[in-house]
Amino acid sequence: MIPREILKKIRQIEIRTRRLVSERTAGQYHSVFKGQGMNFEEVREYQPGDDVRAIDWNVTARMNHPFVKKFVEERELTVMLVVDASGSGRFGSGTQSKRELAAEVASVLAFSAIRNNDKVGLVLFTDQIEKFISPKKGRRHVLRVIREILFFEPKHHGTDLGRALDFLNRVTNHRAVTVLLSDFLFPTPIAPLRQTGRRHDLVAVRITDRFEHELPALGRLVLEDAETGEVVEVNTRDLQKRAAFAERRRVAEGELERTLRGAGLDTIQLHTSEPYASELNRFFERREKRRLHG
């Protein structure tokens, strides 16, 4: 029996995301994520303007006038949500943690997928594979996926992205739309990203918090690394320490950006304190523009 407060939280996310999905995102999703190919549907008589390369010469010879083969897009997709469940995801300086934002964005994409009759699966990872849910269709299945992202208690706290992507490639035989949701607060290896990007349509969704970019001036704070357990005391009113922290983060950001770009990935940058809908829209618009212009 699922506790009432968990059901309430999941229902709140469904309600918040439903309008976004119904108004815009499901259509954008359909437009920019394509199936694996074309399926033969029928042979019909040639009409002016048809591509002559589609002429079925065997049928044309038998009928003594031209017929063409008609194909339709193989539409059904599999969407794999690969979600970082490491300890750092619990952090959030405002009303929403990074993990809660990940669940909400995953909800938008998952409901968009099932509105288009696609399957949705889930891989939750830390430095181990914590949970795997096979791709399926339907609202009940999506609600289970959201519940696991929000409330699953991982056994480990570190992060091993390479292990997660290797697992994904082993359990997913066909090309899938793969959405990787993480804060990427770890050395990010380029090789597994490139390998997975060749096999799947891989999109990196980076979720961060403003206090991970610059320390607030709040005096002496005791900070604990959620993944390693290391504890340090920092005087956040010290301008030099705050400047050094900001510089380290700037360098790390630059390295991560070069890695993701070098792996050829589409990326979406989200912050816990900012609305995510506009960033999702910008992502879909970029994909659509690229599709239309080759």
Secondary structure, 3 states (H helix, E strand, C coil): CCCHHHHHHHHHHHHHHHHHHHHHHHHHHHHHCCCCEEEEEEEEECCCCCCHHHECHHHHHHHCCCEEEEEEEECCCEEEEEEECCHHHHCCCCCCCHHHHHHHHHHHHHHHHHHCCCEEEEEEECCCEEEEEEEECCHHHHHHHHHHHHHCCCCCCCCCHHHHHHHHHHHCCCCCEEEEEECCCCCCCHHHHHHHHHHCEEEEEEEECHHHCCCCCCCEEEEECCCCCCEEEEECCCHHHHHHHHHHHHHHHHHHHHHHHHCCCEEEEEECCCCCHHHHHHHHHHHHHHHHCC
